[in-house]
């Protein structure tokens, strides 16, 4: 069927050779008599009684202007089962009176189990409806077109061409009269017609409210109202597709004793959702999607299947190169799938499936491709995300120790990043996909790959926190390292999980993870690893009220890292040491240590600007506690600017917290409250436990 559109296009382009005629002359062996009484066709089917919603689309259709010299053409395009035909009939029904010469309708069978309607067959039907005797209908397509143009010239006709396969199939049925309107529905965007000047209106799924109303109208308001929440969730599982909602409603109507919850619970399982929405060939979501799938050429069909393995939300065009291991056809294949309404480009260069289409593509992949190919495609997707994230990681945290990874093949179309903003922006934009890629890699047995996908997210969590994701990623990193059997990977990820557990206030787990990490580093003879784990253990002591133990640890760490020439590590421990001294009301002792830390990170420059900003904010806090309020105010504002430039919301909140305290000390109560409220809002949005401390401080000030 993939060649049928081209066959129709060739037939039409090779047949149109006739010339225009006037009434009263012979054309194609048919004499058109001026005195003949022309019938007024009324072929338009009634719109569905259950039609619901679509107010936005109807308003858009009503607003389409017409200034052309021929009929106005509107293309309604959307995925199978979305309700294009219903919308076209509803709109056409409201316009009947505007077209006194009648309405013509034909199902072009572009996407059906039978062959597409031949243009000559459709034209013959229209000619007979317009009063041409069957024996006078020309045999040749070119003569049919000429006669159709002659009969419709100057008429005000409403023509609905339903389920068109191609622009060529529909084009010959467009009358020449500027008083006419042609509405074409198709699963394709019919680029050829749009190029001719047709207006494209994309028809998407129903809104949540309209989908619920449609379901309730079919099943019965009273029955649905008793289980309103389950009904709302059910239509969401149907993706707002009218055909899926109709199937779910029909199953309930046939089983009067069944609850809405029963159908809802059946649809929760993704593995059987399509089956439960495809009870028969006549009313089947799967069969509807299969018709669209069969029209794809082999390369597009492969892309459609393989992209269903994408483990996150939306994705960019580069991913097609990864799943096909070929970058030569990326743009054309995406355009093909979007034009066929099997993928949606919901933002520039960002693509996604409807959930039901994703399930359909995944099931086709499972049935059409061997398991080895599915695993290889998933590995290519996950490795592409790893390769891109590695580039971002190297830009943001070049000082980190990393383990090498041997890619199964060289990832194609991997982005590079010119600066920190680009790198952090990409990590943030792809966060859901990166977390999903790690999850999928681990579930399918790629332990080493899963660990690397956990490790590479460190700069995102450092700067943007995302505490919930961080806990999941670090826990999976530990599990992947154990499965992989690499001690360095395990020790490093246990250290990270220990810190994440501390932040989550699970102090017992944090101490257990950090103790195991230190034991592994010690066994490997890795002094740097031991120091890193001890640093996190000291932070645990600080956050559990054991400031004196934390102080002793940080003093030892400063001495040890300095002796080993680990300047950056020494700077980190000086920041932490200064903060503990402030906690112990020894701010005057903290200031020189924080000045030293700030100098270390200022010298490191672009290597670690985030910890330079941390040192500045920590020094401002210490200066505030010593009573040097003017200096603290100036330095905190500098720290705020640095954190804003780095895109660190958490760092920005810490700077605002210090500014609030300084403003209160300077008797600027209104300003203090504004800063503290802003800090509390950011901490709360990040899920940080520091939000509670700021709220308590605000209550004190009140």
N, C-alpha and C positions, 0 to 999 in steps of 0.2 A: 504493500500500500504506500510505501514511502515514495514511489515514483508516480503516483496517480496525479498529484498536483502538477508535476511537470508535464504529464501527458495531456491533461486538460488545457494547460497553458499553451502547449504547442498546437493543439487542435484548434483552439480559438484564434491564435495569432496567424495560423496558416489559412484560416477560412474567411476572415473578414475582408471581402473584396468588393462588396456591393456599394452602390451609391444611393444617396438620399432620394426619396420620391415625394411627389405631391399627390394628394387625393385626386382620384379620377384617372390615374394612369395605371398601366400594367406593371407589376413588380413580382417577379418569381412566378409568373403564371397566374397571379391573383389580381383581379380587378377590384379596386376599392371604390365603391360607389358613394358619392357624397350624400346621397339621400338615404343611405342605409341607416336604420336605427341601431345605434351602438349600445350594447348592454352595459350596465354599471356593475362590475364585479364586486362581490362582498365576501372575499375569501378569508378574511382575518378571523382566526380562532378567538374564542373568548379568553381573557386572561384567567389564570388560576384563581379560584375563589379564596384560596388560602394565602394570596399574595400579601406580604408583610414588609413594611419598612421601605428602604431604598429612597427615602426622601431626598438625600443629598444627590444621588444619581439623577433622580427625576428633575430636580432643580437645575442641575448641570445640563441636562438634555434640553430643557426648555430655554436655556440661555444661549444655546448655540446659534450664532448668527448665520444668515445665508445671503451671500452677495454674488454668487456665481452665475454663469450663463447656462448651467445645466442643473440637473437635480441635486439637491442637497443629499449627501451620503454620510451616514453615521455608522461607525463600526463599534459594536459592543463586544469587547474581548475579555475573556476570563477563563479560568480553569473549568474542566468538565464538572457539572453538577452544581455550579455556583449560582445558577438562576438567571442566565442571560436571556433565555427565551421568555421566561415569565416577565422579566423587566421590559423586554421589547414589546410584548403584547399589551402590557399595562400602559406603557407610554403611547403606543399606537392607538389603543382604544380611546384614549383621551383626545386624540387628534382627528377622529373620524370625520367630524363636521367640516374640518379644514380642507378636505380632499373630496369634493363632490363627484369626481369621476371614478371613484371606487378604490378598493384596496385589493392588492395581490399578495399572495403568500405562497412560499414554497419551502419545503425542507430539503436542503441540498445534500443531506446525508454525508457531510464532509468527514465526520468522525462517528462512524457507526459500524455495525457488524456487516452491513451490505456495502456494495460499491457506491462511491459518490454519484450523485445525480448528474447525468450528462447535461451540459448546457443546452443542447438541442432539445432534450426532453422537457427541461424547464421552460424554455422559450415556447415550445409547442403548447404547453399547458396555458401559458399566459396569453398566447395568441387566440386560443379557443375561448378563453374567458373574456377576451376583448371583442368577441363577436365573429371571429374568423371561422368559417365552416371547416370541419375537420379535413375535408377533401381539398381545401384551398391552402392548408398549411404547407409551406415550402418544404422540400426534402432536405435541401442543403442549408448548413448553418449560416452561411453568409447571407442567404436570401431571407432566412428567418430573422436575422438581426436587422436587416434593412426594413422588413415589414413591421417589426416591433417598434422600431424608431419612428416610422411613419405614423403608426396607429397611436403612439403615445405623445407625439409632438404637440405641445400646447396644452396637454391635459394636466390636471391636478390629481395625481395618483399617489397613494401611499403603498409602498412596496416593502414587504418584509422578507428578507432572504435569511432563513434560519440555518445555522450549522454549516457555514461555508467552509470549504477546505482551503481555498486559495483565492487570491485577488482575481485571477483569470476566470475562475468559475463564476464569480459574482459580477464582474465588470460588464459582461454582455447583457445582463438583466437590468442595468441601470437605464431608465428612460432619459431622453435628452431634455425634457421640459424643465425649466427652472422652477415651475410650480409644483413639482413632484418632490417627494421625500422617500429616500431609500434607507432602511434600517437593516444592517447586516450583523448577524451574530456569528462568532467563531471562537474556537479555542486558540487560534492564531491571531496575532495582531494585524495581519493582512497589510503588511508594510507597503505593498504595491498600491492598494487603494488609498492609504494614508498619503502616499507620495502623490497621488492624483488630486489630493485636496480633501479627502474624507476626514471627518472629525472622529478621533479615537477616544472612546470612553472605556476605561478599564473597570471591570466589575469584579470587586473582591468579595470576600465572605461577608455575611450579615454581621451587623454589630451585635453585641451581647444582648441588648434589649430586644432587638428585632428577632434574633434567633429564639429567644425565650418566648416571645409573643407568638411566633410561628408554631413552636412546639405545643404551647398551651392551647392555641386555636385548633390544632389537629387532634390532640388527645382529650381536651376538655379542661376548661379553666379550673373547675372545682377539683378535679382529680390531681392536676399538677400543683395547685396551690397548697395542697396538703404536704407536698414534698418540694417546696420551692427551692431550697438549697441544692438538693440533688438534681433538680431539673436544670438549674443554672449551670452546675458543673457538667451535666450531661451534654448540653448544647455546646459548651466549651470544648469537650472532647470530640465533638463533631466538627470542630474548626469553623463553626458558623456556616458550613456548606448546606444549603437547602436539601440536597439529595440525601445527605447523611441524616439530617434531622427528620426527613420524611421516613426513612427506613426505621429509625428508632421509634418514631410515633406509630408507624404501622405495626410494629411488633407489639406495642402496648395495646393497640386497638384490637388486635387478634387475641390477646390474652387479658381479658378484663380483670382477672384476679391478680395479675402481676403488679408489683409496685414499680414506681419510677426508679427507686433505688436498685432494683434487680438489674435493670438495663444499664444503669450508671455503673454498677460494680463490674458488669461484664466488660464494659468499654475501658475500664481502668487498665487492664492488661494489654500492653502494646502488642504483644505477640498474637493476640486473637481479635484485636479491635476491628481490623478490616474484614475479617471473616464474619463477625457479628453484624457488620454494616453491609453485608453482601449476601442476603438470604436467597436471592434469585437473580437470574440474568436480567429480568425485566426491571428490577429495582435494586441495583447493586453498585456500591461505591467502587469496588475493585474493578468491575467490568467497565465502568465509566473511565477510570484511569487507564485501564489496559488499552482502550481505544486510542488515547493520546499517545501512549508509549509506542504502539505499533507504527506510528507515523514517523518515528525518529530514525535517522540514519544510524549505522552501526556505531560511529564515534560518539554521537550525541547520546545514544542509548547507554553506552559504556560510562560516559561521564555522569549521566543521570543516576545509574545504579551505584557507582563508586562514591559519589559525593554524599550518598545517604549515610556513609560511615562517619561523616564529620561529627565529632563528639561534642561540639558546643552549640552556639547559637548561629548567628549569621557568619559569613566568611567572605574573603576578598577573592579577586580573580586569580591571584597567584596560586591558590590552592588547587585549581584545575590542573596546573602543570604538575603538581605533586601527585595527584591521584592517577593521572595518565602517563606520568614520566615523560611528558612531551609538552613543550611550551609553544609549539608552532600554531596550534589552533585554539588557544585559550579563549580569546575574545569572541571568535566566531561561534564556538560551541556554547558559550554563555548566552550570547545573543539568541541563538537558536532555541535554547531551553526557555529563556525569558519570553521570546515571541510565541512559543508554544504554551505559555502559562503553566509550565511545570516547575519553574523557579520564579521567585519574585525578587526584583531589584528594588528593595524598599528604601534604599538610600544610594547615593552615588558609589558605585563599585562595591556595594555590600549586598549579598545575596542570601536567600533563605528559602526553605521549603515550607509549605503548609504541613502541619504535623502528619496529616493523613497521606499526603503525597510522599513525605519522607518514609513513612511506614511501607507504602507501596513500593517505592524504589528499593528499600532494604529487602523486602521480600522477593522482588525480582532478582536482586543480587544473590540472595541465598539460593534461589532456584536455578539461576542461569549460569552461575560462576562457581568453580571449585573452591573449597575452603582455603586452599593454599593462596589463591589469588585474593580472597577477601582479607586474609591476614597480611599479605604483602601490601595491599592498598592501605590498610589501617596503619601499618608501620611507616609507609611513606608519608602519610598525613601527619602522624605524630613527630616524625623526624623533621619534617618541614617546619613545624612549629618550634621544635628544639633549635634548629639552625638559626631561625630568625631571632628567637629569644636570646641565644648566645651572643649574637651581634649587639643586641640592646644591653645585655649584661656587661659586656666588655666596655661599652661606652660609659655606663653608669657607675660600675664598681670595678675598675681595672685592677685594683689591689688584691682581689680575692684569689684564694687558692682554688684551682679547679682540677677535676679529673678529666682526662681525654675521653672522647667518644668516637668510635669507629662507625660511621654511617654506612648503611647497607648499600646505598648509592648516593651520588652527589645530588642534594636537593636543588631543584630548579627554581628560578625566579625568587630567590630569598632577598628580602629587603635589606638595605643598609641604612644607617642613620647618621646624619650629619652632625647632630648635637644631642645634648642631654634631653632637651624638650621632645625631640622626635622619638628618641628611644623610650622615654617614660610614657609618652602618649601612646605609642604602639603597644607597650605592655599593658597599659590600662585598657585600651580598646579591645585587646585580645584576651583579657584576663579569663573570661568564662571559657573561651576555647582552649587556653593553655591548661587550665585546671582540668577541663574535660579530657584533653589529650593525655594527660598524665594518668587520669583515672582509667581511661580505655586501655592504655598501654599496660598498666598493671593487671587489669582484669583479663587480658589476653596473653599474659605470660611474658611480656617484655620487661623484665625486672630492671635491667640496667638502664633502659630507655626511660622507664617510669621514674627511677631515681634522679636521672639528669633533668627531667622535666620538673621535678620538685626543687632541685638545687638551683636551677636557673631563674626561679622566681624570687630569689632573695632580694634583688634591688627594688622590686615592686613592693614587697612587704616592708622593706626598710623605710621607704619613702611614703607609701600610701596606707600601710598597716593592713587593712582587710583581715582583721583578726580571725573571723570564722573560716575564710579560705585558708589562711595561714595554718591553722590547726589541722585542717583536713590534709593539706599538702605535706606538712611536716610528718604527720602520722603515717601517711602513705610512703613518704621518703624512707622512714625507718623500716617499714615492712618490706619495701623494695630492696633496701640494702641488705636486710637479713636473707631475703630470697636470693639475691645476687651473690652474697658471700664475700663482699669487699669490706674489710675492717675500717679503712679510712672513710668510706662512704657512710658506714654505720655510725662511727664516732662523731663525724661532722653533723649528721642529721639528728642524732640524739642530743647534741649540744643545742641545735636549733629548736628541737621539740621541748627541751627543758626550759628555754627562754619563753617559748609560746605558752607553756603550761604555767609559768610564773605570772605572765600577763593575764591569763585566764583565772588566776587565783587558785589553781590546783597545785598547791605548794608541795604536797607529798609526792605527786607524780613528777613534778619538776626536779625535786632533789634526787629522786630515783634515776631519772634520765641523765642528769648531769653527773651523778656518781659513776654510772656505767660508761658515759663518754670519757671521763677522766681515766678510768681503768683501761679503756682501750688505747687511748693516746699514750698512756704510760707504758703499756705493753709494747707498743710500736716504737717507743723511744722518741716520740714526736713532741719536743718541748713547746713548740708554738701551739700545738693542739691542746696540750695541758694548760697552758696559760689562757687560751680562749675559753676553755670549759670552766676554769677557776674564776674568770671574770664574770661569767653568767651565774656561777654559784654565789659570788659576792653580791651580785645584784639581787639574787633571791634573799640573801640575808638582809639586805637593806629594806626590801619590800615586805619582810615579815617582822620588822621591828628590831632586828638584831644589828643595829648600826655599828656597835663596837666591833663585832666580828667582821662586818663588811669593811670597816675602816682598816683593820689589820690585814685583810686579804688584799685590798687595793694598794696599800703601802708596799707589801711584798711584791705585787705584780708590777708596780712602777719600777721597783728596783730590778726585778728579773728581766723585764722586757728592755729596759735601758741597757743592762749589761749585755744582752744578746744582740744589741743593735737594732731592735724592732721599734723604730722611732714612732711609726703610726700607732702600734699597739700601746706604746708608752703614753702617747697623747690621749688615747681612749681611756686608759686607766687614770690619768690625771683628771679628766673630766668627771669620771665617776667618784674619784677620791674627793674632789672639790665639792660635789653635791652632797656626799655623806657628811663632810665637815660642816656644811650649811645646816643639814638636818640636826647636827649635834650642837648648834649655836656657836660654832667656831668659824664664822664666816671670814674673819680677818685672816685666819690661816688658809682658808680656801682660795682667797683672791690670788696670791702669787702662783699657786699651782695651776689655777685656771688661766692666768696670764700666760704661763708657760705652754699650756695645752693650745691656747688660741694661736700662739706663735708657731707651734709645730704644724698645725693644719693650714695656717696661712702660707707657710713655706711649701707645703705639699701642693697648694694651688688646685688645679683642675683634677688632681688625682682623687681627692676626697672633699669636695666642697660641703657636703652635708654635715660632716662632723666638725668642719670649721664653723658652720652656722650654730651647731649644738654648743660648741665651746663659747661662742659669743653670748648666747642666751643664758648659759649657766653662769658666766662671769657677771652678766647683768643682775641675775638673781642674787649672787653673792654680794655685789656692790650695794644692792637694795638693803640687804640685811646688815651691812656695816653702816648704813645711814648716808651713803654717798648717792643721794637720790637723783641729782642732776646727771651724774655720770651713768647711773643705772638706766635712767630714762633714755638717754641718747643711745646707749649700747643696745637696749632692748628693741628700740626702733630699728637699729641696724640689723639685728638678728631677725626681726620680723620681715624686713625686706629681703634678706638672704633666703629665708624659708619660702617666701612667696615665689621668688625666682626659681627655686628648686622644685616647686610644686608639691611641697610637703605640708599637708594639712595639719598633721600632728605637730610638727615643728612650729607651724604658725600659731596653733593653739597654745603651745607652751610659751611662746613669746608674748602673746596677748595676756596670758595669765600674769607674767611678770610685769607687763605694762599696767595691768589693773592694780597690782599691789603697789607699784611705784606711784601711780596717780593718787591712790588713797593716802599714801604717806605725804604727798604734796597738797593734801586737802582739796583734791579735784574729784569730789565724790561722784558726780554724774559721769565723768569720763571713766572713772574706775569701774563703775557698774557696767558701762557699755563694753569695756574691754573684757570683763569677766563673763558677761552674758555671751559675748561672741566666742570666748574660749570654751565655755560650757557647751554651747551648741555644736561646735566642731568635735569636741571630745565625745559627746553623746552620739553624733552621727557616725563616728568611727567605732563605737562600742568600747571606748576606752574607760577603764575604771577611774581615770583621773577626773571624769565628769562629776562624780560624787563629791570629791574634795572641793571642786570649784563651787558646786551648789551649796555645800556647807559654809564656804567662805562668804558667798553672797547672802546667806541667811544671817550670818554674823553681822555683816555690814548693814543689813536692813534694821 
